[in-house]
Amino acid sequence: MDDRDDSLLFSDSSEASEVESDGPRIYSVRELNSAARNVLGSNFSDVWVAGEVSDLSRPSSGHLYFSLKDEDASIRAVVWRSTASRMPFRIEDGQELVCRGKIDLYVVRGSYQLVIDKAEPQGIGGLQLAFEQLKQKLAGQGLFDEQAKQKPPWLPRRIAFVTSPSGAAIRDFLEVIRRRWSKVNVVVIPVRVQGQQAAAEIAAGIRTANVLADPPDLLVVGRGGGSMEDLWCFNEEPVVRAIFESEIPVISAVGHEIDVTLSDLAADRRALTPSEAAELAVPSEAEVAAFLFSVQQRMVSTLQNRVSQARQHLKVLASRPVLNRPEELVEQRARQVDDWEQRLRRGAQEHLSRRQERIALAAASLNALSPLSVLERGYSVTQDESGAVVQDVDQLQVGQQLQTQVRAGTIRSQVTAVEPDTDK
């Protein structure tokens, strides 16, 4: 059905009468829903609705589907992905929202919904809500933990400042640096510090500082003051993560004294202004001179005390007899050595005598048991060819060679006969 036919359903009474004169017009369900959609769209193309979010759904498409409800009624609502990606905060169940959009009717089901193109939290600004949500998320991931923070160097040789080169922040910073410690080298990494592209540029500037061939000892990130909207880039996740991941210590120098940005929480040190960042970055020459003078005084005092103690110690040593008459100590030690030598000689002689006596007794015992002693008394020892002592005639055979040991020598013989003892 064309638009003209659809409009007949909602025409004035006179036109309706003309239609009825030719009989009732019958619509399909789709035609009726399409006509209703046109009416709702033309009459509610820009409406504001306040309500509480419930039944929130986040499909993989990125669209958001939920209901807006009050005490008496509810309406389905949808936020398309393109709109949701631009919202500074995350919609959650239970939030009170004021939403702007248009009424649309889903023809397939005949249900109507609010298509939202803008939403603001009730009672708290959208940016503030986004800040709290991201703060809670990053805190849960440990980006603000104190134990993860680095200690800035006491006297940096080289400082990099990620900021706008034309802003007041760098001018104030350099002025204080020149006044306090002019010998430091300051490198400016130019970025935008406001607007949609600022966060990406600041994060890239921080990463650039970390990969320089001659990396700085300290990194400062910041800008001058402004509203929450002006400073919002320092609350965006890419900047906060870049600060947390920096291997170089970071001072956050966003020019605001009351509000705290997420960059402040992630940085190793926070400065209220760029000028204060310069004071935190380097000591003053007067302070260093005073410190060195104090160290010098302490060193002189320490050395004087040590000299005085050494002199006193020498006096004590000089009063000891061993140092007054050292030859006495040598004589005493010489007498001790002589005594030890004599005692050692006596002990060695006594020990040798005891050993000799024991050896003599053992020799006498062995001699008494020796077969040679038996031979000396007129006895002999006969052995066969293998050297075995002949103890019985049964060991012998006729023709066997024998050797007999006597006192004065050896007799070799041959068995001609074997005669056993018949008495046994």
C-alpha positions as CSV (number, residue, x, y, z in Angstrom):
1,M,0.0,0.0,0.0
2,D,1.4,3.5,-0.8
3,D,1.5,6.5,1.6
4,R,-1.7,7.8,0.3
5,D,-3.6,4.6,1.3
6,D,-1.9,4.6,4.7
7,S,-3.1,8.1,5.4
8,L,-6.7,7.1,4.8
9,L,-6.7,5.3,8.1
10,F,-6.0,8.5,10.0
11,S,-7.8,11.1,7.8
12,D,-10.6,13.3,9.1
13,S,-14.2,12.1,9.5
14,S,-15.5,13.5,6.1
15,E,-12.8,11.6,4.2
16,A,-13.5,8.5,6.2
17,S,-17.2,8.7,5.3
18,E,-16.3,8.8,1.6
19,V,-14.3,5.7,2.0
20,E,-17.0,3.9,3.9
21,S,-19.5,4.8,1.2
22,D,-17.6,2.4,-1.0
23,G,-17.3,-0.3,1.7
24,P,-14.8,-0.9,4.5
25,R,-11.1,-0.8,3.7
26,I,-9.3,-3.9,5.0
27,Y,-5.6,-3.6,6.0
28,S,-3.0,-6.3,6.5
29,V,-1.3,-6.3,9.9
30,R,1.9,-5.0,8.3
31,E,0.1,-2.2,6.6
32,L,-1.5,-1.2,9.8
33,N,1.8,-1.3,11.7
34,S,3.5,0.7,9.0
35,A,0.8,3.4,9.1
36,A,1.1,3.6,12.9
37,R,4.8,3.9,12.6
38,N,4.5,6.8,10.2
39,V,2.1,8.6,12.6
40,L,4.3,8.0,15.7
41,G,7.5,9.0,13.8
42,S,6.0,12.3,12.6
43,N,4.5,13.3,15.9
44,F,7.3,12.0,18.3
45,S,10.4,12.6,16.3
46,D,12.2,14.5,19.1
47,V,11.1,13.7,22.6
48,W,12.7,13.7,26.1
49,V,11.9,10.9,28.5
50,A,13.1,10.3,32.0
51,G,13.2,6.9,33.6
52,E,15.2,4.1,35.3
53,V,17.2,1.6,33.2
54,S,16.2,-2.0,33.6
55,D,16.6,-5.3,31.7
56,L,19.7,-4.0,30.0
57,S,21.0,-6.2,27.2
58,R,24.4,-5.9,25.4
59,P,24.5,-8.2,22.4
60,S,27.7,-8.7,20.3
61,S,26.4,-6.2,17.7
62,G,27.2,-3.4,20.1
63,H,23.7,-2.1,20.3
64,L,22.0,-1.6,23.7
65,Y,18.5,-2.7,24.5
66,F,16.7,-1.9,27.7
67,S,13.6,-0.6,29.3
68,L,13.0,2.9,30.8
69,K,10.5,2.7,33.6
70,D,8.9,4.8,36.3
71,E,6.5,3.8,39.0
72,D,3.6,3.3,36.7
73,A,4.8,2.3,33.2
74,S,7.8,1.3,31.1
75,I,8.9,1.7,27.5
76,R,11.5,-0.3,25.5
77,A,14.5,1.7,24.3
78,V,17.4,1.1,22.0
79,V,20.8,2.8,21.6
80,W,22.4,1.9,18.3
81,R,26.1,1.1,18.4
82,S,27.2,4.3,16.7
83,T,25.5,6.3,19.4
84,A,26.7,4.2,22.3
85,S,30.3,4.5,21.2
86,R,30.1,8.3,21.5
87,M,28.6,8.3,25.0
88,P,31.2,9.3,27.6
89,F,29.8,7.0,30.2
90,R,28.6,3.4,30.4
91,I,24.9,2.7,30.7
92,E,24.1,0.3,33.5
93,D,21.0,-1.2,35.1
94,G,19.5,1.0,37.8
95,Q,20.7,4.3,36.4
96,E,18.3,7.2,36.3
97,L,18.6,8.7,32.8
98,V,17.1,11.6,30.8
99,C,17.0,10.5,27.2
100,R,16.3,12.3,24.0
101,G,15.2,10.4,20.9
102,K,12.3,9.5,18.6
103,I,9.5,7.0,18.8
104,D,9.7,4.1,16.4
105,L,7.5,1.1,15.8
106,Y,8.9,-2.3,15.1
107,V,6.6,-3.4,12.3
108,V,7.3,-7.1,12.6
109,R,6.0,-7.3,16.2
110,G,3.8,-4.2,16.4
111,S,5.8,-2.9,19.4
112,Y,7.1,0.6,19.7
113,Q,10.3,1.8,21.3
114,L,12.3,4.9,22.0
115,V,15.4,5.2,19.7
116,I,17.8,7.2,21.9
117,D,20.4,9.5,20.4
118,K,21.4,11.3,23.6
119,A,21.3,10.4,27.3
120,E,22.4,12.1,30.5
121,P,22.4,10.7,34.0
122,Q,20.1,12.4,36.5
123,G,21.8,13.9,39.5
124,I,25.4,13.5,38.1
125,G,26.9,14.7,34.9
126,G,27.8,12.3,32.1
127,L,31.5,13.1,32.3
128,Q,31.6,12.7,36.0
129,L,29.9,9.3,35.7
130,A,32.3,8.3,33.0
131,F,35.1,9.3,35.2
132,E,33.9,7.2,38.1
133,Q,33.3,4.2,36.0
134,L,36.7,4.3,34.3
135,K,38.4,5.0,37.6
136,Q,36.8,1.9,39.2
137,K,37.8,-0.2,36.2
138,L,41.4,0.8,36.1
139,A,41.8,0.7,39.8
140,G,40.6,-2.9,39.7
141,Q,43.4,-3.6,37.2
142,G,46.1,-2.1,39.5
143,L,46.9,1.0,37.5
144,F,46.8,3.2,40.6
145,D,48.7,0.9,43.0
146,E,51.3,2.7,45.0
147,Q,53.7,-0.3,44.8
148,A,53.8,0.1,41.0
149,K,55.0,3.7,41.2
150,Q,58.6,4.7,40.4
151,K,60.8,7.1,42.3
152,P,61.7,10.1,40.2
153,P,65.5,10.9,40.0
154,W,66.8,13.5,42.4
155,L,68.8,15.4,39.8
156,P,67.7,14.5,36.2
157,R,70.0,15.2,33.4
158,R,67.3,15.3,30.7
159,I,63.5,16.0,31.0
160,A,60.8,15.4,28.3
161,F,57.6,17.4,28.5
162,V,54.6,16.1,26.6
163,T,52.4,19.1,26.1
164,S,51.4,21.9,23.6
165,P,54.5,23.8,22.6
166,S,52.4,27.0,22.4
167,G,50.6,26.8,25.7
168,A,51.3,28.6,29.0
169,A,52.3,25.3,30.7
170,I,55.6,24.9,28.9
171,R,56.5,28.6,29.5
172,D,55.8,28.4,33.2
173,F,57.7,25.1,33.4
174,L,60.8,26.4,31.7
175,E,60.8,29.6,33.7
176,V,60.9,27.7,37.0
177,I,63.5,25.3,35.6
178,R,65.8,28.1,34.6
179,R,65.5,29.7,38.0
180,R,66.0,26.5,40.0
181,W,68.5,24.3,38.0
182,S,69.5,25.7,34.6
183,K,71.8,22.9,33.7
184,V,69.1,20.4,32.9
185,N,68.1,19.7,29.2
186,V,64.4,20.0,28.5
187,V,62.8,18.3,25.4
188,V,59.3,19.3,24.3
189,I,57.2,16.5,22.7
190,P,54.4,18.6,20.9
191,V,50.9,17.2,21.2
192,R,47.4,18.6,21.3
193,V,46.0,18.8,24.9
194,Q,42.3,19.4,24.1
195,G,39.8,17.9,21.7
196,Q,39.0,14.5,20.2
197,Q,42.5,13.7,18.9
198,A,44.3,14.9,22.0
199,A,44.2,11.6,24.0
200,A,45.7,9.6,21.1
201,E,48.5,12.2,20.6
202,I,49.4,12.4,24.3
203,A,49.6,8.6,24.5
204,A,51.7,8.5,21.4
205,G,54.0,11.2,22.9
206,I,54.6,9.2,26.1
207,R,55.5,6.1,24.1
208,T,57.8,8.2,21.9
209,A,59.7,9.5,24.9
210,N,60.3,5.9,26.0
211,V,61.9,4.9,22.7
212,L,64.2,7.9,22.1
213,A,67.8,7.1,21.4
214,D,68.8,9.3,24.3
215,P,65.9,8.7,26.6
216,P,65.0,11.3,29.3
217,D,65.5,10.6,33.0
218,L,62.1,12.1,33.8
219,L,58.8,12.6,31.9
220,V,56.3,15.4,32.5
221,V,52.7,15.2,31.0
222,G,50.3,18.1,31.4
223,R,48.8,21.4,30.3
224,G,47.4,24.6,31.8
225,G,44.1,24.8,33.7
226,G,40.6,24.5,32.2
227,S,37.2,23.0,32.7
228,M,36.5,19.3,33.1
229,E,35.6,19.1,29.4
230,D,38.9,20.9,28.5
231,L,40.9,18.5,30.6
232,W,39.0,15.4,29.7
233,C,41.7,13.9,27.5
234,F,43.8,13.3,30.6
235,N,41.0,11.0,31.9
236,E,40.9,8.8,28.8
237,E,42.1,5.3,29.0
238,P,44.8,5.4,26.4
239,V,46.6,8.2,28.2
240,V,46.3,6.6,31.6
241,R,47.6,3.3,30.3
242,A,50.5,4.9,28.5
243,I,51.5,6.7,31.8
244,F,51.3,3.4,33.8
245,E,53.3,1.5,31.2
246,S,56.1,4.2,30.9
247,E,59.5,2.9,32.0
248,I,60.5,6.5,32.6
249,P,59.1,8.1,35.9
250,V,56.2,10.4,35.1
251,I,55.0,13.6,36.8
252,S,51.4,14.5,35.9
253,A,51.2,18.4,35.6
254,V,47.6,19.1,34.6
255,G,46.8,22.6,35.7
256,H,44.0,22.2,38.2
257,E,44.2,22.2,41.9
258,I,40.8,20.9,43.0
259,D,39.8,18.1,40.6
260,V,42.0,15.0,40.2
261,T,42.4,13.4,36.7
262,L,43.0,9.7,36.2
263,S,46.4,10.7,34.8
264,D,47.2,12.1,38.2
265,L,46.4,8.8,39.9
266,A,48.4,6.7,37.4
267,A,51.5,9.0,37.5
268,D,54.5,8.4,39.8
269,R,54.1,12.0,41.1
270,R,51.3,14.6,40.9
271,A,51.9,18.3,40.5
272,L,49.0,20.8,40.9
273,T,50.4,23.0,38.1
274,P,53.3,22.9,35.6
275,S,55.2,25.3,37.8
276,E,55.0,22.9,40.7
277,A,56.0,20.1,38.4
278,A,59.3,22.0,37.7
279,E,59.8,22.3,41.5
280,L,59.3,18.6,41.9
281,A,61.5,17.7,38.9
282,V,64.7,19.5,40.0
283,P,66.1,20.9,43.2
284,S,67.1,24.6,43.4
285,E,70.8,25.4,43.1
286,A,70.7,27.1,46.5
287,E,69.3,23.9,48.1
288,V,72.0,21.8,46.4
289,A,74.7,24.2,47.6
290,A,73.4,24.1,51.1
291,F,73.2,20.3,51.0
292,L,76.8,20.0,49.7
293,F,78.0,22.4,52.4
294,S,76.2,20.4,55.0
295,V,77.8,17.2,53.7
296,Q,81.2,18.8,53.7
297,Q,80.8,19.9,57.3
298,R,79.7,16.4,58.4
299,M,82.7,14.9,56.6
300,V,85.2,17.3,58.2
301,S,83.6,16.7,61.6
302,T,83.8,12.9,61.0
303,L,87.4,13.0,60.0
304,Q,88.4,15.2,63.0
305,N,86.7,12.7,65.3
306,R,88.5,9.8,63.7
307,V,91.9,11.6,64.0
308,S,91.2,12.3,67.6
309,Q,90.2,8.7,68.3
310,A,93.3,7.5,66.5
311,R,95.6,9.7,68.6
312,Q,94.0,8.4,71.8
313,H,94.4,4.9,70.7
314,L,98.1,5.5,70.0
315,K,98.5,6.9,73.5
316,V,96.9,3.8,75.0
317,L,99.2,1.5,72.9
318,A,102.3,3.6,73.8
319,S,101.6,3.0,77.5
320,R,101.7,-0.8,77.2
321,P,105.0,-2.5,78.3
322,V,105.2,-4.6,75.2
323,L,105.7,-1.4,73.1
324,N,108.0,0.2,75.6
325,R,110.3,-2.8,76.0
326,P,109.6,-5.1,72.9
327,E,112.9,-7.1,73.5
328,E,111.4,-8.6,76.7
329,L,108.6,-10.1,74.7
330,V,111.1,-11.6,72.2
331,E,113.2,-13.1,75.0
332,Q,110.1,-14.6,76.7
333,R,109.0,-16.2,73.4
334,A,112.5,-17.5,72.8
335,R,112.6,-19.2,76.2
336,Q,109.2,-20.7,75.5
337,V,110.5,-22.1,72.2
338,D,113.5,-23.7,74.0
339,D,111.3,-25.3,76.6
340,W,109.0,-26.7,73.9
341,E,112.0,-28.1,72.0
342,Q,113.4,-29.9,75.0
343,R,110.0,-31.3,75.9
344,L,109.6,-32.5,72.3
345,R,113.0,-34.2,72.3
346,R,112.3,-36.0,75.6
347,G,108.9,-37.1,74.4
348,A,110.2,-38.4,71.1
349,Q,113.0,-40.4,72.8
350,E,110.6,-42.0,75.3
351,H,108.2,-42.9,72.5
352,L,111.0,-44.4,70.5
353,S,112.3,-46.5,73.4
354,R,108.8,-47.9,74.0
355,R,108.5,-48.9,70.4
356,Q,111.9,-50.6,70.3
357,E,111.0,-52.7,73.4
358,R,107.8,-53.8,71.7
359,I,109.6,-54.7,68.5
360,A,112.2,-56.8,70.5
361,L,109.5,-58.8,72.3
362,A,107.7,-59.5,69.0
363,A,110.9,-60.7,67.4
364,A,111.6,-63.1,70.2
365,S,108.1,-64.5,69.9
366,L,108.5,-65.0,66.2
367,N,111.9,-66.6,66.6
368,A,110.5,-69.1,69.0
369,L,107.9,-70.1,66.5
370,S,110.3,-70.2,63.5
371,P,111.0,-73.6,61.9
372,L,114.7,-72.5,61.6
373,S,115.0,-72.8,65.4
374,V,113.8,-76.4,65.1
375,L,116.5,-77.1,62.5
376,E,119.1,-75.6,64.8
377,R,118.2,-78.4,67.3
378,G,119.0,-81.2,64.8
379,Y,115.7,-81.7,63.1
380,S,114.9,-81.5,59.3
381,V,112.0,-80.6,57.1
382,T,111.2,-82.6,53.9
383,Q,109.2,-81.1,51.0
384,D,107.9,-82.6,47.8
385,E,108.3,-81.1,44.3
386,S,105.5,-78.6,44.9
387,G,107.0,-77.4,48.2
388,A,104.4,-79.1,50.4
389,V,105.8,-80.5,53.7
390,V,105.8,-84.2,53.7
391,Q,104.0,-85.4,56.9
392,D,102.9,-88.9,55.9
393,V,104.3,-91.7,53.7
394,D,101.0,-91.9,51.9
395,Q,101.9,-88.6,50.2
396,L,104.9,-90.2,48.5
397,Q,105.5,-92.5,45.5
398,V,108.5,-94.3,44.2
399,G,110.7,-92.2,42.0
400,Q,109.3,-88.9,43.4
401,Q,111.9,-86.1,43.9
402,L,112.2,-84.6,47.5
403,Q,114.2,-81.9,49.2
404,T,115.2,-82.0,52.8
405,Q,116.1,-78.8,54.7
406,V,118.6,-79.3,57.5
407,R,120.5,-76.8,59.7
408,A,123.4,-76.2,57.3
409,G,121.7,-76.7,53.9
410,T,119.4,-78.6,51.6
411,I,119.5,-82.4,50.6
412,R,117.9,-83.4,47.3
413,S,116.8,-87.1,47.0
414,Q,114.6,-89.6,45.1
415,V,112.1,-92.0,46.7
416,T,113.3,-95.6,46.0
417,A,110.9,-97.3,48.4
418,V,107.9,-96.4,50.6
419,E,107.6,-98.5,53.8
420,P,104.5,-97.6,55.9
421,D,104.7,-98.1,59.7
422,T,103.2,-101.5,60.4
423,D,102.5,-100.6,64.1
424,K,99.7,-98.2,63.2
